[in-house]
Amino acid sequence: MYEFLRNDIIRGVAREYRVRESGVAGAVEVRPGPLERRGDREEAIFRIRAYDAGAPAWMRQMFELDWADPLLYDLVINTEAVSLESGVRQVRELRAAPEFQPTPASRVSLGERALAVRVRAVLRVTAATARVEVEIRANEGRLQLGGVVLSEEERDAALAVAPAVLGVVEVRSHVEVFRKPVR
């Protein structure tokens, strides 16, 4: 399942196009291309299968999106029924359409989402915040973190990590600590 990754994760950003290849049976065997040129064909197929298996989990973890949801995409191309040339032509035509041309507002929106994704990625790779699940919104470098965490330590760690990400100028917290009910 190739994806035009810069586009398929950006739900709600006006002017971005999202394309997904949907070939199934045998598609892995026709996709090695550049990977195969660097090594053997079996290694290339192994890497493609590993990517296909891991990408949906990554999308779910980082963006809370279901990779297979057709509503995420503006164009789905079945590579078993459509030639490479035809698929490329369709993507080029989609990309050239007026409704998919970037605007200043769409670029700002994309930058804000990119910042939120960078913060989420840093939280995931930092030991103290790897399991922290918070909502992240960015606006002109100002972050709003929201949600519920299990401890004050988790909240404090998230609030310490987020400001260190390049592009963050301020962090506001709406993160609550879960309190176990007393009986």
VOGU-3710 file (C-alpha; in Angstrom, 3 decimals, decimal comma):
1> myeflrndii> 0,000/0,000/0,000  2,017/2,977/-1,153  0,866/6,263/0,185  1,737/9,793/-0,723  2,572/10,161/2,963  2,720/13,939/3,087  -0,921/13,969/2,098  -2,641/10,939/3,530  -2,359/12,039/7,156  -3,647/15,536/6,690
11> rgvareyrvr> -7,367/15,274/7,153  -9,104/18,621/7,236  -6,348/20,705/5,661  -7,880/22,494/2,699  -6,022/22,272/-0,602  -4,131/19,071/0,138  -4,792/15,980/-1,930  -4,672/12,450/-0,545  -4,013/9,424/-2,743  -3,979/5,743/-1,903
21> esgvagavev> -2,980/2,745/-3,968  -5,283/-0,165/-3,237  -3,971/-3,157/-5,151  -4,113/-6,331/-3,059  -3,211/-9,776/-4,385  0,230/-9,826/-5,932  0,734/-6,094/-5,521  3,739/-6,595/-3,253  5,562/-8,489/-5,971  5,257/-5,606/-8,460
31> rpgplerrgd> 6,345/-2,859/-6,028  10,024/-3,492/-5,182  11,327/-0,917/-7,727  14,042/1,248/-6,111  14,424/-1,055/-3,100  15,227/-3,981/-5,377  18,002/-2,013/-7,080  19,808/-1,674/-3,730  19,780/-5,353/-2,880  18,025/-8,574/-3,606
41> reeaifrira> 14,368/-8,885/-4,544  13,413/-10,987/-1,500  14,791/-8,341/0,861  12,821/-5,641/-0,998  9,584/-7,643/-0,751  10,257/-8,298/2,957  10,681/-4,558/3,595  7,502/-3,687/1,696  5,500/-6,241/3,674  6,954/-4,910/6,939
51> ydagapawmr> 5,998/-1,372/5,926  2,489/-2,480/4,939  2,063/-4,173/8,319  3,466/-1,297/10,386  2,039/1,741/8,632  -1,581/1,254/9,777  -0,467/0,950/13,413  1,712/4,039/13,081  -1,152/6,033/11,548  -3,463/4,935/14,358
61> qmfeldwadp> -0,885/5,748/17,053  0,307/9,096/15,714  -2,810/10,492/14,101  -5,727/8,426/15,414  -6,653/7,576/11,825  -7,733/4,322/10,222  -5,412/3,826/7,258  -8,064/1,839/5,375  -10,809/4,488/5,702  -11,583/5,502/2,091
71> llydlvinte> -12,916/8,853/3,281  -9,338/9,899/4,071  -8,453/9,884/0,377  -9,425/12,028/-2,581  -8,323/9,350/-5,022  -7,921/5,592/-4,593  -6,123/3,759/-7,393  -6,426/0,006/-7,824  -2,986/-0,891/-9,176  -4,205/-4,279/-10,291
81> avslesgvrq> -6,690/-2,683/-12,707  -4,943/0,571/-13,644  -1,550/0,886/-15,357  1,242/2,844/-13,726  1,051/5,462/-16,477  -2,701/5,902/-16,011  -2,334/6,137/-12,239  0,391/8,772/-12,531  -1,756/10,742/-15,003  -4,711/10,666/-12,573
91> vrelraapef> -2,557/11,891/-9,689  -1,095/14,692/-11,827  -4,567/15,790/-12,920  -5,782/15,775/-9,324  -2,753/17,742/-8,180  -3,307/20,351/-10,908  -6,991/20,893/-10,059  -7,733/24,409/-8,736  -9,292/23,111/-5,514  -5,987/21,451/-4,566
101> qptpasrvsl> -3,699/24,451/-5,063  -2,148/25,686/-1,820  -3,268/28,953/-0,284  -1,675/30,982/2,504  -4,342/29,665/4,911  -3,768/26,025/3,918  -0,008/26,443/4,377  -0,537/27,874/7,870  -2,893/25,008/8,738  -0,384/22,469/7,457
111> geralavrvr> 2,401/24,065/9,502  0,268/23,944/12,645  -0,533/20,278/12,113  3,114/19,515/11,384  4,118/21,130/14,686  1,517/19,088/16,578  2,800/15,909/14,907  6,413/16,757/15,814  5,407/17,274/19,445  3,498/13,971/19,477
121> avlrvtaata> 6,521/12,183/17,981  8,863/13,627/20,624  6,438/12,612/23,382  6,373/9,060/21,965  10,168/8,666/21,902  10,758/10,202/25,324  10,744/7,514/28,020  8,825/9,582/30,597  6,051/10,436/28,119  5,963/7,416/25,803
131> rveveirane> 2,596/6,266/27,187  1,058/9,709/27,589  -2,045/10,161/25,424  -2,917/13,825/25,126  -4,635/15,912/22,500  -2,292/18,424/20,882  -3,399/21,551/19,032  -1,054/24,187/17,635  -1,746/27,768/16,617  1,137/30,052/15,611
141> grlqlggvvl> 3,585/28,053/17,726  1,322/28,031/20,762  0,322/24,549/21,884  -2,698/23,443/23,805  -2,346/20,057/25,452  -5,521/18,424/26,684  -6,735/15,137/28,030  -6,332/12,921/31,061  -3,127/11,296/32,310  -2,578/8,772/35,075
151> seeerdaala> -0,235/10,800/37,277  1,123/14,248/37,995  4,524/12,957/36,890  3,157/12,151/33,419  1,530/15,564/33,139  4,663/17,346/34,323  6,872/15,339/31,961  4,653/16,191/28,969  4,704/19,857/29,960  8,508/19,732/30,211
161> vapavlgvve> 9,060/17,928/26,899  6,657/19,863/24,639  8,276/23,330/24,923  11,646/21,927/23,817  10,304/21,006/20,360  11,503/23,333/17,618  8,744/25,780/16,706  6,916/25,741/20,040  6,738/29,209/21,607  4,211/28,532/24,375
171> vrshvevfrk> 2,411/25,581/25,962  -0,956/25,793/27,679  -2,156/22,805/29,629  -5,659/21,497/29,890  -4,296/18,122/31,005  -6,059/16,624/33,995  -4,746/13,918/36,305  -7,066/10,935/36,693  -8,236/10,643/40,255  -9,342/7,222/41,379
181> pvr> -12,732/7,447/43,086  -12,623/6,914/46,840  -15,174/4,445/48,168
//
